[in-house]
Amino acid sequence: MVGATSVRLPRRLRTALFVGHPTAGVLLGLLAGLGLEWLAQASTGFDGLLGAGTHVGEPVALGVLAGLGALVGVLLAGTIYGESLRARVTPRSLTLEWDDARVSVPRHLVSAVVLAEDLVLIGPGTVELARVRLDVDRAALRRALDAHGYPEPLTEDPHDDAFVPVCPAGGLTTSDLRLLEARSAALTDGAHGDAELLRRQLAARGIMVRDLHRPGRRSAGQQWRAVESLLAPHAAAA
């Protein structure tokens, strides 16, 4: 039996993350050091970061600031990497984790997998069992899905045309709109775990929701489509 397969950011993005951020930090540190030294030479009341220097760019001060910049860059890269999407694929389930959110979907419930702008796991009745922005290595994820016996991934969302903007006159109840507003607020605050829980509540009410993406992970808005509610009729209308 094939063991679990973990998939993270593509290698090129990991390289850019852990090389680019520390490098930028070093450069910013050097610029700050040069700026402080220039200020020290131009001022009679400021002797520089580590005392008066005899030339532009006091070596010790430049080294300290460059080192601090590199450290900040590494910490920032590690934070971004730690919050990025990670997928764990096994013959029994597909688990997705990002930021403070986590969702695990049993293999037998997955009838279709979409690898488009979002990673979407579709189950019975076209219910979306999971939906998250697809930031992992697509080729590696495709290989993992094939190795563990998942359906051949689709490159386009088959229900793309069914999504419509969220608006009060669009057939949503007051409770539906309240949940959507709460989810939007959670995304704005970066509380992705709360946003995922609200997505599940909406899915149980027969409302599939997706985000309109903009640079970064923040949502620029929400769209929705309807499926048959998984709740009892009286609960769905509450």
C-alpha positions in Angstrom: 0.0 0.0 0.0 1.3 3.5 -0.9 2.0 5.6 2.2 0.9 9.2 2.8 2.1 11.8 0.4 2.6 15.4 1.5 2.5 18.3 -1.0 3.6 21.9 -0.3 4.5 25.0 -2.3 6.3 24.5 -5.6 10.1 24.3 -5.3 10.5 27.6 -7.2 8.3 29.4 -4.8 10.1 27.9 -1.8 13.4 29.0 -3.3 12.1 32.5 -3.9 10.7 32.6 -0.4 13.8 31.5 1.5 16.3 33.3 -0.7 14.4 36.4 -1.7 13.3 37.5 1.7 16.6 37.1 3.5 18.4 38.8 0.6 15.9 41.7 0.6 16.5 41.9 4.4 20.2 42.2 4.0 19.9 44.9 1.4 17.5 46.9 3.5 19.8 46.5 6.5 22.7 47.8 4.4 20.7 50.7 3.2 19.6 51.6 6.7 23.2 51.4 7.9 24.4 53.7 5.1 21.6 56.1 5.7 22.4 56.3 9.4 26.1 56.8 8.7 25.3 59.6 6.2 23.1 61.2 8.8 26.0 60.9 11.4 28.4 62.6 9.0 25.9 65.3 8.1 24.9 66.0 11.8 26.9 67.4 14.7 24.7 65.9 17.3 24.6 62.2 16.1 27.7 60.0 16.2 26.4 57.1 14.2 24.9 53.8 15.3 28.0 52.5 17.1 29.9 55.7 17.6 31.5 58.2 15.2 32.7 56.6 12.0 35.6 57.8 9.9 34.1 56.8 6.6 30.7 56.1 5.0 29.3 52.8 6.1 30.9 51.9 9.4 31.7 48.2 8.9 30.5 46.9 12.3 27.2 48.8 12.0 26.6 47.6 8.5 27.3 44.0 9.5 24.9 44.2 12.4 22.1 45.7 10.4 22.6 43.3 7.5 22.5 40.4 9.9 19.3 41.7 11.5 17.8 42.2 8.1 18.6 38.6 7.1 17.1 37.3 10.3 13.9 39.2 9.8 13.8 37.9 6.2 14.2 34.3 7.4 11.5 34.7 10.0 9.1 36.2 7.6 9.7 33.5 5.0 9.2 30.8 7.7 5.9 32.4 8.7 4.6 32.6 5.2 5.7 29.0 4.5 4.1 27.8 7.7 0.8 29.4 6.8 0.8 28.2 3.2 -1.5 25.4 2.0 -0.3 21.9 2.6 -2.0 18.7 1.4 -1.7 15.2 2.8 -3.0 12.5 0.5 -3.7 9.0 1.6 -5.9 6.2 0.2 -8.4 7.0 2.9 -8.5 10.8 3.0 -7.2 14.1 1.7 -6.3 16.5 4.4 -5.8 20.2 3.7 -4.3 22.7 6.2 -3.5 26.4 5.8 -3.1 29.2 8.3 -5.3 28.1 11.2 -7.7 26.1 9.1 -7.9 22.4 8.5 -10.3 20.1 6.6 -10.1 16.3 6.1 -12.2 14.7 3.5 -12.7 10.9 3.3 -11.7 9.4 0.0 -15.0 7.5 -0.5 -16.9 10.8 -0.5 -14.9 12.5 -3.3 -16.6 12.1 -6.6 -14.6 14.9 -8.4 -11.4 16.9 -7.9 -10.9 20.3 -9.5 -7.4 21.8 -9.8 -8.1 25.3 -11.1 -7.6 28.6 -9.4 -9.1 26.8 -6.4 -8.6 23.2 -5.2 -12.2 21.9 -5.0 -13.3 18.5 -3.7 -16.8 17.7 -4.9 -19.0 15.0 -3.3 -22.5 13.7 -3.7 -25.1 16.1 -5.1 -22.3 18.4 -6.2 -21.7 19.5 -2.6 -18.3 21.1 -2.2 -16.5 19.1 0.6 -13.6 21.5 0.5 -12.5 24.6 -1.4 -9.3 26.5 -1.0 -7.0 28.6 -3.1 -4.6 26.2 -4.9 -1.1 27.2 -3.8 0.6 23.8 -3.7 2.7 22.1 -6.4 0.1 21.2 -9.0 2.1 18.5 -10.7 3.1 16.9 -7.4 -0.5 17.0 -6.2 -1.8 15.4 -9.4 0.8 12.6 -9.1 -0.3 12.0 -5.4 -4.0 11.9 -6.3 -3.3 9.4 -9.1 -1.1 7.2 -6.8 -3.8 7.0 -4.2 -6.7 6.3 -6.5 -8.5 9.6 -6.6 -10.6 10.7 -9.6 -8.7 12.2 -12.5 -8.5 16.0 -11.7 -10.5 18.5 -13.7 -8.8 21.6 -14.8 -12.0 23.7 -14.8 -14.8 24.0 -12.3 -17.8 22.2 -13.9 -20.1 24.5 -11.9 -18.3 27.8 -12.6 -21.2 29.3 -14.5 -23.6 28.6 -11.6 -22.0 31.0 -9.2 -23.6 34.4 -8.7 -22.7 37.5 -6.6 -24.0 37.6 -3.0 -26.9 40.1 -2.8 -30.0 40.3 -0.6 -32.3 39.9 -3.6 -30.6 36.8 -4.9 -32.6 34.2 -3.1 -30.7 34.1 0.1 -32.3 34.2 3.5 -31.4 36.6 6.3 -29.6 33.9 8.1 -27.7 33.0 5.0 -26.6 36.6 4.5 -25.6 36.8 8.1 -23.3 33.8 7.8 -21.8 35.1 4.5 -21.1 38.5 6.2 -19.5 36.8 9.1 -17.3 34.7 6.8 -16.3 37.9 4.8 -15.3 39.6 8.1 -13.3 36.5 9.2 -11.4 36.5 5.9 -10.7 40.2 6.3 -9.3 39.6 9.8 -7.2 36.7 8.5 -9.2 34.2 10.7 -9.2 31.4 8.1 -10.1 28.7 10.6 -13.3 30.6 11.4 -14.0 31.3 7.7 -13.7 27.5 7.0 -16.1 26.6 9.7 -18.6 29.2 8.3 -18.1 27.7 4.8 -19.1 24.3 6.1 -22.2 25.8 7.8 -23.2 27.4 4.6 -22.6 24.2 2.6 -24.8 22.3 5.1 -27.5 24.8 4.2 -27.1 24.1 0.5 -24.9 27.2 -0.2 -21.6 26.7 -2.0 -19.4 29.8 -1.6 -16.2 30.8 -3.3 -13.9 33.8 -3.1 -12.9 36.2 -5.8 -9.2 36.3 -5.3 -6.8 39.3 -5.4 -3.1 39.3 -4.7 -2.3 37.6 -1.4 -4.8 35.4 0.3 -7.5 37.9 1.1 -10.8 37.7 -0.6 -12.1 40.5 -2.8 -15.7 39.2 -2.5 -17.8 36.1 -2.4 -20.0 34.3 -4.9 -22.4 31.4 -4.3 -24.4 28.7 -5.9 -27.2 26.5 -4.5 -27.4 22.8 -4.1 -29.9 20.6 -2.1 -29.6 21.4 1.6 -28.1 18.8 3.8 -30.1 20.1 6.7 -33.7 19.3 7.5 -36.0 21.8 5.7 -37.0 23.6 9.0 -33.4 23.9 10.0 -32.3 25.3 6.6 -34.9 28.0 6.9 -34.0 29.0 10.4 
